[in-house]
Amino acid sequence: MLYLFLFSLLIQIFFAWWYRYRPAVHAPLSANALPGVSILICGKNEEAHLRRFLPYILRQSYAGQWEVLVVNDGSTDDSAAVLRALQKDFPLLRVLTIDPATEKTFPGKKYALWQGLKECTYDLVLLTDADCMPAGKDWLHHMAAAYQGAKLQTPQQPYFVLGYGAYERKPGLLNTFIRWETVHTFMQYTSWARAGYPYMGVGRNLMYERAPVLQALDQDEDFAALFRRTASGDDDLIVSYLALSQQAVIADHPEAKTISAVKETWSDWWKQKTRHVSSGKYYSERVKRGLAAYAFSGLLFWVSATALLLTGNQKIQIIVLILLLLRMGIYIMQNRKWCRALDERGQKAFSPFGDLMWVGYNIILAPYIFFKNKQQWK
């Protein structure tokens, strides 16, 4: 058991280094260098969220050319009326309405996304959700600057910009864990992206060129079939399929993030989470092995440490306790660096508990990752 503990500890220390925080550095740009951007939002029965959040997006202070395109996907509430009212005050808002009776080529949100990409004015598209608001008026600027800074260095190379999608801060254990897990997830997928293995992004804050995506959906039969048979996970599928042949840029400036409405019950959050992870089975083999090694070594570490502390002799218990505290200290410091960079507050004391909860969460979530998941968008 001691050797198992030491082996899992070494793996955990390796991943602490692999997932270390490294700030993204982007060169400042002049206004005339900024690209044209279409902000794309797909929504179905999002009347309340559109009324609350969309004005913040429409008030971005962006010096380049831009538009906001909302795909109203067969809504039966008053989403259309809300959008018409906003169009009177914001001429840059465009609306694409999909009739509820439309026969869809792709399931759930995927069809709305596909149609929206075709309708966008600009080739560079910034995705977000109807229940999201930007962290400030410069959100679009920071996301576009991250893209353009890389594009100017290698003009022939398409890029994906992976942004951080935060959640509203509210009291309670569920909210604290959701926000901890969101930072933790961002830490993982951006670290793999920096190593040249991007595997996911979040649709509430993701930027890419639409032409390669539309080409894959319209001309690549294998990818279109995969896109069609999965109920959700459109963002992960696109990033994991296309970003390997392109470049991923990390946008971790605090003002480059979005803030989303958060689930307030465990059941609602769990339903959302199991839907989001359904595309994990389609990640590359290298990424799946790495993510599995990180999660499984964490489980072995805590199980073996607990067993040795309960059954080992005093000398073993002291050694295990020291190494346990060392590992906890490293991960606490790591979490704080990521939270400080992303302006994610209120997690300093929670980090060790989040670490333990994440181990149990992975055990329960595994069937949803590796087996078929038929949950729909709405």
N, C-alpha and C positions, 0 to 999 in steps of 0.2 A: 504493500500500500504506500510505503514511503517513496519508493521509486516512481510509482504512478503519480504521486503528488509532485515530486520534483520534475518529472517529465512534463506534466501539464503546466507547471509554473514556468518552465522555460518557453513553452509555446506561447503562454500568455504574455511573457516579457517581450518576446519577438513581436507580437501583434501590438503591444503598447508602442513599440518603435515604429511599426508599419503604419499605425494610425495616428502618429504624432501630428500636431498642428503645424502646418507650414503656410504662412500667409500668402495669398495670391497677390501678385504684383502686376499692376496694369499701368502702362504709360498714360499720362494725361493727354487728352485730345482736344483739338479746337472744334468749334461748333460746325465748321464746314466739312469736317471729317466724319461726322456722325452719320450712320446709315439710316435709310427709311425703314420704319418698323410697323408691322401690323400686330397689335395686341389682340389675341384671339381668345374668346371666352365661349364655351359651350354650356348651355344651361337648359334644364327642363324643370318647369314649375318652380322657378327660383324668384318669384315676385318679391318676397321679403328681402332676400339677399341682394338682389339687383338694386332695390331702392336704397338699401343701407350702404353697400360697398362700392357700387359702380361709380358714383360721383368722385370718389377718391382717385380712381384710376383715370377718369376723364380730366382731372386737374393736374396731371403731370406737367412739370416744367421742363420739357424736352426741346432742345434747340433744333433737332433734325426734323424731318418729315415723319408723320406718324398718323395712325388711325386706330380706332377700336372697333372690332367687328364682333358682335354678339350673335351666336347661332342659337336661335330660340327653337329648341328641338321638340316640337309637338306639345308645347305647354297648354294646359287646360285651365290655368289660373289667370291672373291679370298681368302676367309678364309682358305681354305685348303693349298694354296700356302704359306700363311703367317705362318701357323703352321709348315709346312715342313721345312721352312727356320729356324725357331726358334729351331726346334728339332736338327739341326746340331750343334748348340751352347750349347744347354741345354738338355743333355741325359735324365734328369729326367722328361721331358715333354712327356706325352703320349696323344694320340688322339683317340677318338672313333667317327667314322663317321656314321651318320644315313642317309640312302638313302631317298631322298625327296618322293619317291613312297611308303615308308613304311606305312603300315596300323597301326595306333597308338591305343594302348589300352587306354591311357589317353590323354586328350586334352592339346594343347599348350606345355609349358615348362615341364609339369609334366612327359610326356613320356621320355624326355631327362634326367630328373633327375632320374627317376626310372632305366633307363638303365645305367646311370653313376654310381649309387650306387652299382649296381651289378658288375660293372667292376673295381671298386676301389681296390687297393692292400691292403690297411689298413682298419681296421674296424672303426677307428676314422676319420671322414670326416669333413673338413672345407669348407663350401660353400661360394663362392663369385660370382660376375658377370663379364662378359667380359668388361664392361665399368667402372671397379673399379681398383684402385691401393691401395696398403697398405700405411699406414702413414709413414712407415719406414721399415728397414730391419729386425726388430725384431717383426713384426706383428704376424707371425706364432708362434714365441716363447711365446709371451704373451698370446695368445689364448690357446695354448697347456698347458702352465703352469697353467692357471686358471682351466683347466679341470683336469690335473693330481694332482694338489694340493688337490682338493676335492676328487678325486678318491683314493688317498692314505689313506685318513681318513675313507672312506667307500668303500672298493674295490668291494663289491657286487652290488653297486648301479650305474646304468647308469646315465649319466649326459648330459644336454644340456648346451652349453655355448652361452650366448646371448651377442653379440658384438655390438658396435656402428658403424653405417654406415653413415658417413658424406657426404656432397656434396661440390663440388668446390665452392670457394668463388669468386663471381663476382659482379660488380656493379649493382645496380638496386633494386627496391622494391621487385620484384618477388623472386630474389635470396635470399634476406635477410629473407623474410617470409618463404621460403622453408627451410632454415637452422634453423630458429627459430622453425618451426613446427617439424623438425626432432629431435631436442633436446627435445622438448616437448613430442613427441611420445615415445622416449627412456625413458624419465623420468617416463611416465605412465606404460609402460609394464614391466620395470625392478622393479618398486615399487610393482606391483602386483605379480611379480615372487618371490620377497623376502618374500612376505606374504604367499607364497605357492600356488598362483593361476596364473601360467604362461599361457599366452594366445596367444602370438605372438613372432616372431623374424623376422629379416630381412635377406633375402637370400643372401645379399651382404656381410654378416659377421655373420655367424651362424655355430656352430660346434656341432656335435652329433655323437653317435655311429650308424652305418648304420644298424646293425642287427635288432634292434627293429623296425626301420622304414620299412625295407623290409618285416619283418614278418607281420606287419600291412597291408601293401599293397598286399602281396601275400596270406595271410591267413584270414584276417578279411574282410569278404564280405561287411559289413556295411560301414567300413571306405573306402574301395576301391570304393564302389559306390558313396560315398560322394566326394571322391577325383576325381572321373571321371566326375561328373556332375557340378563341379565348374570350371569356365574358368581360374581362376588364384587363388592366395592366397595359394599356396602349402606350403609355410613356416609357415603361420599362422595355417593351418589345422594340420600340423604335430606337431607343438609345443603345440597347444591347446588340441590335442587328446592324445599325448604321455607324454608330460612333467608333466602332473598332477600326473602320476604314477611314475615319476622319479624326478630328482632334477634339478633345473635351477641354473646355476652359472653365475654371472655377470662379464663381462670383460670390465672395464671402464678405463683402463690405456690409456693415450693419444696415445701411440704407438700401441695399440691393435685395433685401428679403421681402417676402409677403407675409401677412398675418391672416390666418384663417379662423373662421368660426370653429369651435371645438365641440366634440361630442361630450355630453354631460352625464351619460349613463354608461355603465360597463358593457351592457348588451349592445348599445348603439356603436360604441367604439369597436367592440369585437367584430361586429358585422362589417364595419368599414375596413378593419385591419385584415380580416381573412379574404376580403375581396381584393385588396391591394397586393397581397403577396402571391396571388394565384399565378403570376407569370414567372415566379422564381425558378421553376423547373426548366425554363428556357434560357437561363443564363449560360455563359460558356462554361465548359468543364473546369477550367482553371479557377474561375471565380467561384463556382459552386464548391469546389474542394477547399478553397481558402476560407470562404464563409463558414463552411461546415467545421473546419479545423478550429476556427476561432470560437464558435459556439460550443462545440463538443469539449474542447480543452477547458473552457470556462466551467462547464458542468462537472468535468472530472476534477478540476481544481477544488471547487467548493465541496463536492462529495468526499473526496479523499482527505481534505483538510479537516472536515467535520469528524470523519471516522477516526483519524489519528488523534485529534484533540480529545475524543471521548474514550479511546481504547489504548493509546500509546503510553509508554512510560514517561516519567517526568522530563527526561532529557529530550525525547522526541517531541513532546508537547511544547517545550520551550522553543525548539528549533522551528517547528511548524508555525507557532504563534508569531515568531519574528518574521518569517518569510511571508506569512499571511498579511501581516501589517505592512510589510514592504510592498507587496503587490497591490494592496488597497491604496497605499499612499501614491504609488505611481499612477494608478488609474484615476484617483481623485484629482491629482494635479493635471492630468491629461484632460479630464472633463472640464475643469475650470478654464483651461486655456481656450478650448473650443467655445465654451459659453461666453467668455469675455470677448472673443473675436466676433461672435454673432449677436452680441448684446442680448443674451438669453439669461435672465436673472432669476434668482430664487431657487437655485439648485445646489448650492454649496454643501448643505448638510444632507441633501438627499442622495448624493452620488453613490455611496455604498449600498443603499437600499435599492436604488434603481438597478445596480449591477446584479443584485440577487434576484430581483423580480424579473429581470430580463432572462435569466437562466430558466426559470419556471415557464415563462412566456414562450420561449423557444420550444420547449418540450411539447406544450399544448398546441402550438402553431404548426409544428412540423407536418402533420397530415395535409394541411391546406397548401403547403408549399410544394409537396412532392406528388400529390394526387390531384385529380381533376376537380375543379371548382366551377360550379355553374352559376354563381351569383352574378346578377346583372347590375348595370349602372343604376337605373331607376325603373 
